[in-house]
Amino acid sequence: NAPLTCAAIIQYTIGLGVEEEDRRRTWLDDAQASLARGSVVTARAILRYALKEFPTKKQIWLRAAELEKKHGTSDDFLTILSRAVEHCPRSEIFWLMRAKEQWLSGKLDAARQTLADAFAANPDSEDVWLAAVKLEWENDQPERARALLAQAREKAPSPRVWMKSALLERHLKQTQAEIQLLDTALSKYPDFDKLYMMAGQNQLKQARQHNDPFIRRSREYFQRGLRHCPHSIPLWKLAAQLEEHHATIPKARTILELARLKNAKHPELWLAAIRLERRAGNYKLAENLSAKAFQECPDSGLLWADQIASAPAASRKNRSLEALKRCEDDVHVVLAVANLFAADKKPKARKWYNRAVSLNPDLGDAWAAYFAFELEHGDENAQSEVRRRAIEADPTHGELWTSISKDPEINSGDTPSILSLAASKFTALLATRYQFLSPSAAADNNR
């Protein structure tokens, strides 16, 4: 309540009894301790004094920015970031944080100017180039984004820059431009797995029948990618999916078996094999694979979440308890438990969803499920708060989430749009129990 008095006391006492070489570490610890006690004004005063003494130290600016982001206003946050870029112009993170905050505040032109200034200070920065592209892309300015990417490929070339260039063409449905960029990129970066994945998907998308030449070309991209990137789990899964949908189940099974030989103890590969057998109706084989998977990966939250989801109704509670004993803080397990409560329309689902998004804010599926729950059971304030937090987290992972965010047929790829679409899709999945029930378990529940 008395910030000036607090600042004056800090100024005259903060250095007492502190060795010269220990000042920065001690003051950061003091600021953290003040925040832990809820003394935001004191923490702010300590950090401001520390910045006067160490104006070029990135770590202190980060702490000060985090404080204003959490406890200050948007203007306070922007002010501290403006000062940070003056003193640390080569630290890209401050430019990016400032541009993002301006964008989220509706100040699009200000965000553009910030990124232009960031270019001047960091002309070779991949992150700055891609942030500028994202700004234009998500504000429906594809030609600006395309021009920026063309410059980035010349001035700051990298696998990600080439990949984003191809992604933009995919988004604009320019199939030939996309594959041309991918082929050029592969000649430059033959060990970047995502390029092979995109190239295979590009060809697959053009196929009209199972013996289509595009299927063969897609297979060739995936196989070439696996020779260069044998430890890319997503690439193995894509190759197996192609065989499942356009060849035979045994071929898909063989690919996943080979993947597990080359990549031991990867629960994602085991789960892909288990799901393959379930889709084929081989439930006994799926159970056997699940048992083997737990022998190799006994503490995998991903596998335990699948066990919860696929269990018959009578067994779900016990499976959940066992999973939580093994993987108490695994986001996949926590989310699976939340989904069970949500399916039964129990309010305690809210607590579990909140725990899931706190454990891993980057998991879009957790945000989608949480938002879907609030849309059905929460009030407008609860819905707005989950939406606000999801936008701030800006998630990028999750099976459901990426099925939407990476779909070129979806015109808007911004977080609010993906969140709404994913929540709607999740609600449909939950209602039919397809999200976490195998056909055998569904039959058990309907008895």
C-alpha positions as a printed NumPy array, in Angstrom:
array([[  0.   ,   0.   ,   0.   ],
       [  3.017,   2.282,   0.214],
       [  5.205,   1.503,  -2.803],
       [  7.378,   4.632,  -2.541],
       [  8.149,   3.974,   1.108],
       [  8.848,   0.334,   0.316],
       [ 11.199,   1.298,  -2.512],
       [ 13.061,   3.761,  -0.264],
       [ 13.536,   1.154,   2.465],
       [ 14.759,  -1.375,  -0.105],
       [ 17.225,   1.14 ,  -1.557],
       [ 18.894,   1.836,   1.759],
       [ 18.872,  -1.674,   3.214],
       [ 19.122,  -4.149,   0.349],
       [ 22.904,  -4.175,   0.225],
       [ 23.518,  -4.449,   3.959],
       [ 25.605,  -7.483,   4.847],
       [ 25.714,  -8.787,   1.256],
       [ 29.039,  -9.513,  -0.39 ],
       [ 29.646,  -7.814,  -3.726],
       [ 29.814, -11.062,  -5.69 ],
       [ 26.63 , -12.402,  -4.041],
       [ 24.371,  -9.408,  -4.693],
       [ 22.599, -10.58 ,  -7.837],
       [ 21.865, -14.09 ,  -6.589],
       [ 20.825, -12.861,  -3.138],
       [ 18.491, -10.196,  -4.505],
       [ 16.807, -12.612,  -6.867],
       [ 16.282, -15.015,  -3.971],
       [ 14.89 , -12.158,  -1.85 ],
       [ 12.464, -11.169,  -4.6  ],
       [ 11.294, -14.771,  -4.947],
       [ 10.84 , -15.086,  -1.181],
       [  8.798, -11.869,  -1.122],
       [  6.523, -13.169,  -3.858],
       [  6.077, -16.436,  -1.965],
       [  4.802, -14.371,   0.994],
       [  2.471, -12.396,  -1.259],
       [  4.559,  -9.215,  -0.966],
       [  4.363,  -8.178,  -4.607],
       [  5.294,  -4.52 ,  -3.981],
       [  8.436,  -5.563,  -2.099],
       [  9.446,  -8.017,  -4.839],
       [  8.902,  -5.338,  -7.479],
       [ 11.046,  -2.854,  -5.561],
       [ 13.867,  -5.397,  -5.13 ],
       [ 13.887,  -6.258,  -8.83 ],
       [ 13.823,  -2.606,  -9.863],
       [ 16.815,  -1.88 ,  -7.669],
       [ 18.61 ,  -4.964,  -9.006],
       [ 18.006,  -3.753, -12.55 ],
       [ 19.567,  -0.395, -11.724],
       [ 22.69 ,  -2.2  , -10.569],
       [ 22.676,  -4.893, -13.305],
       [ 20.867,  -3.343, -16.3  ],
       [ 22.116,  -5.88 , -18.855],
       [ 21.33 ,  -9.094, -16.971],
       [ 18.707, -11.074, -18.878],
       [ 17.699, -13.212, -15.893],
       [ 16.655, -10.196, -13.812],
       [ 14.629,  -8.718, -16.67 ],
       [ 12.882, -12.07 , -17.098],
       [ 11.957, -12.158, -13.412],
       [ 10.669,  -8.586, -13.567],
       [  8.637,  -9.338, -16.705],
       [  7.157, -12.475, -15.138],
       [  6.13 , -10.467, -12.091],
       [  4.327,  -7.814, -14.164],
       [  2.705, -10.456, -16.347],
       [  1.247, -12.169, -13.302],
       [  0.625,  -9.284, -10.916],
       [  0.636,  -6.099, -12.985],
       [ -1.425,  -4.643, -15.814],
       [ -0.849,  -5.119, -19.533],
       [  0.684,  -1.624, -19.634],
       [  3.038,  -2.505, -16.758],
       [  4.093,  -5.637, -18.633],
       [  4.715,  -3.737, -21.864],
       [  6.659,  -1.035, -20.036],
       [  9.074,  -3.501, -18.458],
       [  9.51 ,  -5.258, -21.82 ],
       [ 10.226,  -1.932, -23.55 ],
       [ 13.004,  -1.29 , -21.067],
       [ 14.272,  -4.856, -21.427],
       [ 14.718,  -4.585, -25.21 ],
       [ 16.618,  -1.32 , -24.747],
       [ 19.129,  -2.905, -22.401],
       [ 19.203,  -6.409, -23.942],
       [ 18.478,  -5.912, -27.658],
       [ 20.101,  -9.225, -28.602],
       [ 17.816, -11.213, -26.303],
       [ 15.081, -12.26 , -28.727],
       [ 12.694, -13.406, -26.012],
       [ 11.896,  -9.854, -24.866],
       [ 11.051,  -8.699, -28.384],
       [  8.846, -11.75 , -28.879],
       [  7.072, -11.334, -25.544],
       [  6.434,  -7.663, -26.29 ],
       [  5.074,  -8.333, -29.778],
       [  2.808, -11.108, -28.502],
       [  1.382,  -8.93 , -25.72 ],
       [  0.72 ,  -6.094, -28.168],
       [ -0.966,  -8.503, -30.562],
       [ -3.141,  -9.998, -27.825],
       [ -4.08 ,  -6.46 , -26.771],
       [ -5.284,  -5.698, -30.291],
       [ -2.308,  -3.469, -31.159],
       [ -1.42 ,  -5.153, -34.448],
       [  0.562,  -2.277, -35.953],
       [  2.542,  -1.874, -32.719],
       [  3.362,  -5.599, -32.792],
       [  4.557,  -5.263, -36.391],
       [  6.801,  -2.351, -35.415],
       [  8.232,  -4.289, -32.487],
       [  9.147,  -7.183, -34.77 ],
       [ 10.627,  -4.777, -37.315],
       [ 12.843,  -3.365, -34.554],
       [ 13.674,  -6.925, -33.52 ],
       [ 14.843,  -7.654, -37.082],
       [ 17.2  ,  -4.691, -36.911],
       [ 18.714,  -5.988, -33.676],
       [ 18.652,  -9.693, -34.615],
       [ 18.754,  -9.972, -38.419],
       [ 19.604, -13.691, -38.41 ],
       [ 17.087, -14.8  , -35.806],
       [ 14.88 , -17.669, -36.916],
       [ 12.47 , -17.077, -34.014],
       [ 11.936, -13.424, -34.899],
       [ 11.293, -14.225, -38.559],
       [  8.805, -16.951, -37.675],
       [  7.052, -14.745, -35.119],
       [  6.529, -12.115, -37.827],
       [  5.187, -14.795, -40.171],
       [  2.788, -16.066, -37.509],
       [  1.523, -12.545, -36.861],
       [  0.619, -12.032, -40.52 ],
       [ -0.633, -15.575, -41.056],
       [ -3.041, -15.508, -38.144],
       [ -4.308, -12.063, -39.12 ],
       [ -5.287, -13.239, -42.618],
       [ -2.389, -11.65 , -44.454],
       [ -0.984, -14.676, -46.35 ],
       [  0.865, -12.647, -48.979],
       [  2.746, -10.744, -46.298],
       [  3.553, -14.041, -44.585],
       [  4.737, -15.544, -47.873],
       [  7.007, -12.561, -48.581],
       [  8.502, -12.76 , -45.087],
       [  9.191, -16.475, -45.494],
       [ 10.904, -15.89 , -48.83 ],
       [ 13.196, -13.36 , -47.133],
       [ 13.766, -15.7  , -44.198],
       [ 14.864, -18.519, -46.526],
       [ 17.569, -16.181, -47.82 ],
       [ 18.622, -14.384, -44.642],
       [ 18.013, -16.95 , -41.894],
       [ 17.637, -20.347, -43.602],
       [ 16.824, -23.323, -41.384],
       [ 14.736, -26.501, -41.544],
       [ 11.938, -24.791, -39.592],
       [ 11.827, -21.82 , -41.942],
       [ 11.518, -24.129, -44.966],
       [  8.915, -26.229, -43.16 ],
       [  6.822, -23.148, -42.304],
       [  7.087, -22.037, -45.93 ],
       [  5.63 , -25.347, -47.069],
       [  2.968, -25.214, -44.344],
       [  1.783, -21.835, -45.587],
       [  1.399, -23.213, -49.114],
       [ -0.498, -26.201, -47.696],
       [ -2.783, -23.804, -45.829],
       [ -3.38 , -21.907, -49.084],
       [ -4.064, -25.228, -50.887],
       [ -1.129, -24.706, -53.239],
       [ -0.21 , -28.393, -53.478],
       [  2.466, -28.072, -56.141],
       [  4.171, -25.105, -54.502],
       [  4.213, -27.057, -51.227],
       [  5.881, -30.165, -52.659],
       [  8.42 , -28.088, -54.598],
       [  9.453, -26.32 , -51.388],
       [  9.636, -29.65 , -49.551],
       [ 11.79 , -31.292, -52.217],
       [ 14.195, -28.344, -52.167],
       [ 14.273, -28.392, -48.382],
       [ 14.988, -32.137, -48.307],
       [ 18.006, -31.627, -50.549],
       [ 19.342, -29.155, -47.981],
       [ 18.213, -30.837, -44.74 ],
       [ 17.903, -34.612, -45.351],
       [ 17.824, -35.441, -41.635],
       [ 14.782, -33.315, -40.716],
       [ 11.934, -35.785, -40.277],
       [  9.024, -33.351, -40.527],
       [  9.862, -32.587, -44.137],
       [  9.412, -36.254, -45.1  ],
       [  6.182, -36.399, -43.102],
       [  4.765, -33.371, -44.892],
       [  5.888, -34.602, -48.318],
       [  4.247, -37.986, -47.764],
       [  1.049, -36.332, -46.573],
       [  1.098, -34.023, -49.593],
       [  1.128, -36.996, -51.962],
       [ -1.369, -38.976, -49.92 ],
       [ -3.846, -36.131, -49.997],
       [ -3.925, -36.286, -53.803],
       [ -4.608, -40.034, -53.975],
       [ -8.041, -41.116, -55.183],
       [ -7.752, -44.928, -54.932],
       [ -5.577, -47.553, -53.25 ],
       [ -3.393, -48.26 , -56.283],
       [ -2.944, -44.587, -57.085],
       [  0.655, -43.548, -57.984],
       [  0.401, -40.902, -55.27 ],
       [  0.203, -43.723, -52.693],
       [  3.462, -45.155, -54.005],
       [  5.146, -41.745, -53.881],
       [  3.876, -41.149, -50.368],
       [  5.279, -44.512, -49.277],
       [  8.627, -43.632, -50.893],
       [  8.852, -40.364, -48.942],
       [  8.094, -42.14 , -45.661],
       [ 10.565, -44.958, -46.344],
       [ 13.295, -42.518, -47.382],
       [ 12.604, -40.542, -44.232],
       [ 12.922, -43.633, -42.051],
       [ 16.31 , -44.411, -43.571],
       [ 17.527, -40.931, -42.629],
       [ 15.556, -40.575, -39.388],
       [ 15.119, -44.071, -37.88 ],
       [ 14.317, -42.646, -34.451],
       [ 11.425, -40.429, -35.553],
       [  8.406, -41.925, -33.79 ],
       [  5.795, -39.798, -35.651],
       [  7.289, -40.872, -38.991],
       [  6.986, -44.578, -38.096],
       [  3.369, -44.022, -37.073],
       [  2.55 , -42.252, -40.331],
       [  4.153, -45.04 , -42.355],
       [  2.059, -47.618, -40.459],
       [ -1.131, -45.597, -40.952],
       [ -0.535, -45.498, -44.702],
       [ -0.281, -49.301, -44.865],
       [ -3.332, -49.743, -42.639],
       [ -5.527, -47.526, -44.809],
       [ -4.14 , -48.283, -48.256],
       [ -2.616, -51.775, -48.021],
       [ -3.09 , -54.4  , -45.293],
       [ -3.119, -54.698, -41.519],
       [ -0.184, -57.163, -41.561],
       [  1.969, -54.604, -43.385],
       [  1.108, -51.923, -40.826],
       [  1.807, -54.389, -38.019],
       [  5.228, -55.221, -39.509],
       [  6.188, -51.534, -39.675],
       [  5.298, -51.005, -36.024],
       [  7.212, -54.131, -34.996],
       [ 10.287, -52.856, -36.842],
       [  9.82 , -49.447, -35.238],
       [  9.878, -51.013, -31.769],
       [ 13.029, -52.983, -32.597],
       [ 14.818, -49.79 , -33.574],
       [ 13.286, -47.692, -30.776],
       [ 12.958, -49.645, -27.553],
       [ 10.861, -48.427, -24.626],
       [  8.74 , -45.977, -26.592],
       [  5.163, -46.134, -25.247],
       [  3.82 , -44.221, -28.273],
       [  4.8  , -47.09 , -30.552],
       [  3.244, -49.671, -28.259],
       [  0.04 , -47.64 , -28.069],
       [ -0.082, -47.33 , -31.856],
       [  0.212, -51.127, -32.164],
       [ -2.464, -51.716, -29.515],
       [ -4.881, -49.347, -31.237],
       [ -4.159, -50.915, -34.618],
       [ -5.255, -54.327, -33.337],
       [ -8.359, -52.903, -31.703],
       [ -9.4  , -51.228, -34.936],
       [ -8.879, -54.529, -36.718],
       [-11.052, -56.298, -34.138],
       [ -8.13 , -58.294, -32.712],
       [ -8.95 , -57.548, -29.08 ],
       [ -7.086, -60.515, -27.602],
       [ -3.945, -59.553, -29.481],
       [ -4.385, -55.968, -28.31 ],
       [ -4.529, -57.182, -24.688],
       [ -1.375, -59.258, -25.185],
       [  0.432, -56.262, -26.678],
       [ -0.703, -54.124, -23.773],
       [  0.764, -56.622, -21.297],
       [  4.085, -56.615, -23.174],
       [  4.04 , -52.821, -23.313],
       [  3.777, -52.58 , -19.54 ],
       [  6.685, -54.981, -19.152],
       [  8.848, -52.603, -21.185],
       [  7.297, -49.301, -20.014],
       [  5.741, -49.972, -16.589],
       [  5.475, -46.314, -15.603],
       [  4.18 , -44.859, -18.862],
       [  1.333, -42.443, -18.189],
       [  0.302, -42.719, -21.836],
       [ -0.247, -46.491, -21.49 ],
       [ -1.971, -46.183, -18.14 ],
       [ -4.32 , -43.547, -19.564],
       [ -5.218, -45.978, -22.335],
       [ -5.887, -48.676, -19.727],
       [ -8.308, -46.342, -17.926],
       [-10.01 , -45.332, -21.151],
       [-10.458, -48.839, -22.53 ],
       [-11.48 , -50.566, -19.302],
       [-14.993, -51.958, -18.796],
       [-17.173, -49.823, -16.536],
       [-16.737, -52.084, -13.51 ],
       [-12.946, -51.907, -13.721],
       [-12.394, -48.211, -14.436],
       [-12.193, -47.032, -10.846],
       [ -9.595, -49.655,  -9.907],
       [ -7.593, -48.935, -13.063],
       [ -7.639, -45.237, -12.235],
       [ -6.415, -45.803,  -8.69 ],
       [ -3.644, -48.096,  -9.879],
       [ -2.597, -45.625, -12.573],
       [ -2.485, -42.744, -10.09 ],
       [ -0.304, -44.786,  -7.74 ],
       [  2.141, -45.384, -10.584],
       [  1.966, -41.973, -12.312],
       [  0.381, -39.522,  -9.899],
       [  1.568, -36.413, -11.734],
       [  1.366, -37.627, -15.323],
       [ -0.863, -35.361, -17.397],
       [ -2.26 , -38.209, -19.509],
       [ -3.406, -40.139, -16.441],
       [ -4.876, -37.049, -14.788],
       [ -6.712, -36.177, -18.016],
       [ -8.08 , -39.72 , -18.352],
       [ -9.448, -39.539, -14.802],
       [-10.986, -36.128, -15.517],
       [-12.654, -37.538, -18.631],
       [-14.243, -40.329, -16.596],
       [-15.696, -37.827, -14.143],
       [-16.895, -35.661, -17.032],
       [-18.577, -38.635, -18.711],
       [-20.516, -39.192, -15.499],
       [-21.238, -35.423, -15.298],
       [-19.496, -35.135, -11.941],
       [-18.41 , -31.605, -10.878],
       [-15.09 , -32.931,  -9.537],
       [-13.995, -33.248, -13.176],
       [-13.272, -29.505, -13.033],
       [-10.568, -29.987, -10.395],
       [ -8.915, -32.755, -12.407],
       [ -9.022, -30.778, -15.646],
       [ -7.447, -27.805, -13.905],
       [ -4.737, -30.075, -12.57 ],
       [ -4.087, -31.462, -16.051],
       [ -3.629, -28.066, -17.704],
       [ -1.433, -26.964, -14.795],
       [  0.8  , -30.021, -15.182],
       [  1.277, -29.453, -18.913],
       [ -0.115, -26.19 , -20.35 ],
       [  1.136, -27.188, -23.811],
       [ -1.248, -30.155, -24.104],
       [ -4.082, -28.827, -26.227],
       [ -6.268, -31.897, -25.643],
       [ -6.466, -31.054, -21.937],
       [ -7.588, -27.487, -22.691],
       [-10.171, -28.747, -25.197],
       [-11.642, -31.207, -22.688],
       [-11.638, -28.589, -19.911],
       [-13.345, -26.002, -22.136],
       [-15.898, -28.563, -23.324],
       [-16.73 , -29.377, -19.707],
       [-17.237, -25.712, -18.818],
       [-19.377, -25.132, -21.919],
       [-21.715, -27.868, -20.709],
       [-21.572, -27.414, -16.946],
       [-19.972, -24.038, -16.173],
       [-21.177, -20.449, -16.273],
       [-20.006, -17.737, -18.654],
       [-17.264, -16.555, -16.286],
       [-15.794, -20.051, -15.964],
       [-15.868, -20.499, -19.733],
       [-14.185, -17.144, -20.339],
       [-11.475, -17.89 , -17.793],
       [-10.577, -21.266, -19.311],
       [-10.553, -19.691, -22.751],
       [ -8.309, -16.856, -21.562],
       [ -5.871, -19.263, -19.926],
       [ -5.761, -21.496, -23.009],
       [ -4.993, -18.532, -25.268],
       [ -2.223, -17.462, -22.91 ],
       [ -0.782, -21.005, -22.827],
       [ -0.934, -21.242, -26.65 ],
       [ -0.769, -25.083, -26.681],
       [  0.682, -26.969, -29.639],
       [  0.455, -30.678, -28.737],
       [ -2.179, -33.375, -28.356],
       [ -3.726, -35.852, -30.798],
       [ -7.071, -34.081, -31.025],
       [ -5.526, -30.615, -30.991],
       [ -3.025, -31.249, -33.788],
       [ -5.652, -33.027, -35.909],
       [ -7.306, -29.597, -36.094],
       [ -4.342, -27.224, -35.95 ],
       [ -2.577, -29.038, -38.799],
       [ -5.66 , -29.498, -40.965],
       [ -5.267, -27.331, -44.106],
       [ -9.032, -27.368, -44.592],
       [ -9.466, -25.263, -41.455],
       [ -9.188, -21.614, -42.406],
       [ -8.254, -20.202, -39.014],
       [ -5.411, -21.739, -37.07 ],
       [ -5.457, -19.381, -34.105],
       [ -5.807, -20.747, -30.576],
       [ -9.386, -19.528, -29.895],
       [-10.685, -21.141, -33.097],
       [ -8.837, -24.414, -32.504],
       [-10.055, -24.479, -28.895],
       [-13.708, -24.141, -29.932],
       [-13.434, -26.767, -32.665],
       [-11.507, -29.187, -30.451],
       [-13.996, -28.764, -27.601],
       [-16.9  , -29.482, -29.933],
       [-15.167, -32.556, -31.316],
       [-14.271, -33.747, -27.821],
       [-17.886, -33.432, -26.676],
       [-18.996, -35.676, -29.529],
       [-16.287, -38.214, -28.72 ],
       [-17.155, -38.219, -25.041],
       [-20.866, -38.611, -25.731],
       [-20.276, -41.737, -27.807],
       [-17.516, -43.025, -25.527],
       [-15.219, -43.432, -28.546],
       [-12.624, -41.347, -26.749],
       [-11.785, -43.978, -24.206],
       [-13.746, -47.172, -24.79 ],
       [-12.871, -50.115, -27.003],
       [-15.817, -51.904, -28.651],
       [-15.514, -54.757, -26.148],
       [-15.632, -52.382, -23.202],
       [-18.591, -50.534, -24.733],
       [-20.452, -53.804, -25.071],
       [-19.682, -54.6  , -21.444],
       [-21.134, -51.26 , -20.362],
       [-24.33 , -51.799, -22.353],
       [-25.162, -55.129, -20.758]])
